[in-house]
Amino acid sequence: MTDKLNELTAAGVAVWLDDLSRVRLSSGGLDQLRREKHVAGVTTNPTIFAKALSDADEYNWQLRDLATRGVDVEEAVRMLTTYDVRWACDVMRPSYDGSDGVDGRVSIEVDPRSAHDADKTVAEAKALWWLVDRPNLYIKIPATEEGLSAITDTLAEGISVNVTLIFGLDRYSAVMEAFLAGLEQAKANGHDLSKIGSVASFFVSRVDSEVDKRLEKVGSDQAKALKGKAAVANAQLAYERYTEVFSSDRWKALAAAGAHPQRPLWASTSTKNPDYRDVIYVEELIAAGTVNTMPESVIHAYADHGETRGDTVTGSYDAARKVFADLESVGVDMADVIATLEREGVEKFEASWQELLDGVRKSLEAAAKGKNAPNKAAKGNAKAAEQAGGA
């Protein structure tokens, strides 16, 4: 049988898992995906952790210890999540070592409530980097306007960064600028650039969800014919910008000093519309030097029936620009789409973080009373974790 995920990897796409839980770690499931499904990295987000921490049996001993120590809920959340991420970093270490530090990375996100506070974001990035204490860690920082300076300042400290919640092309260009500035400062600060990694998580399926909703509202045949085209076109044009930036003289100077490029990472790649092919956001975004982070269901779907047709991005740029022009012609304001998605993206992760805090608070209270109560607050989040998609 053809190893479809190996074909995808050979085409230059790193397969990452968009999920993590202690059950997955303790069962050996993550290591099995690494060994058998070519999974070379892991991404997490607040929704994923809210779901994972609902699996009470795996966390009870640690919750009891935390309750005995009398820690507050925010410290408890950090202890619980960094424990899992540290463990995952160790599981993925062979991929990290085997790729000279490019893959084998595991991401943990700063508190999304600090998305619009650069100083707090940098301070938390440092704290998480110290707590996990693994070279193959990524600190996830949202690509808000305020997040841009935090990205630069965090990289300047020698800390590897996964920039998340990127939806638009102009913001993506600003993220790459923040990355280059961060590496230049890191070099000036005496850091080894070969040890610093970064990816830029460009969200995909959510773009189609928002644009398709607007096209349906327009209602014309011309508008409906554009459904399901915006997300791929947006990502393809992002890759065009990536190739331009990472062929510049400015980048070549950093590469000569040992730097690795900031790879585009396709996030939110589970198909939200059942009318679309379940692996469309993998098949249509195959290009060298990219990452595709997928829920396990998408990994298995691609292994079963995915088609690796070579590079499906390079050479698509004119067609992608036509999609944007056609969207404008029917009245879809892409600038407003992007602004809406960024705002909602931060809000969704803030809500998940609050659910996580509420659930851990209840579990700590139960542990303090000598009970092993499950984190009920997150029980309804199983589907939400996959819908959140992202890197």
Salt bridges, closest charged atoms under 4 A:
ASP3 OD2 - HIS38 NE2 2.76
ASP19 OD2 - ARG24 NH2 2.68
ASP31 OD1 - ARG34 NH2 2.88
ASP31 OD2 - ARG35 NE 3.03
GLU74 OE1 - ARG78 NH1 3.78
GLU74 OE2 - ARG113 NH2 2.91
GLU75 OE2 - ARG69 NH2 3.29
ASP84 OD1 - ARG22 NE 2.57
ASP90 OD1 - ARG134 NE 2.71
ASP97 OD1 - ARG93 NE 2.93
ASP103 OD1 - ARG263 NH2 2.97
GLU109 OE1 - LYS140 NZ 3.77
ASP111 OD2 - ARG113 NH2 2.55
GLU124 OE2 - ARG78 NH2 2.92
GLU145 OE2 - ARG171 NH2 3.80
GLU146 OE1 - HIS116 ND1 2.95
GLU157 OE2 - LYS126 NZ 3.71
ASP170 OD1 - ARG241 NH1 3.20
GLU177 OE1 - ARG250 NH1 2.70
GLU184 OE2 - ARG250 NE 2.71
GLU210 OE1 - LYS213 NZ 3.19
GLU210 OE2 - ARG214 NE 2.92
GLU216 OE1 - LYS227 NZ 2.84
GLU240 OE1 - ARG321 NH1 2.78
ASP278 OD1 - HIS305 NE2 2.84
GLU283 OE1 - ARG277 NE 2.79
GLU284 OE2 - ARG309 NH2 2.78
GLU296 OE1 - ARG24 NH1 2.89
GLU296 OE2 - HIS300 NE2 2.88
ASP304 OD2 - HIS305 ND1 2.81
GLU307 OE1 - ARG309 NH1 3.87
ASP318 OD1 - ARG321 NH2 3.14
ASP326 OD2 - LYS322 NZ 2.90
ASP336 OD2 - ARG214 NH1 2.80
GLU342 OE1 - ARG171 NH1 2.76
ASP358 OD1 - ARG361 NH1 3.02
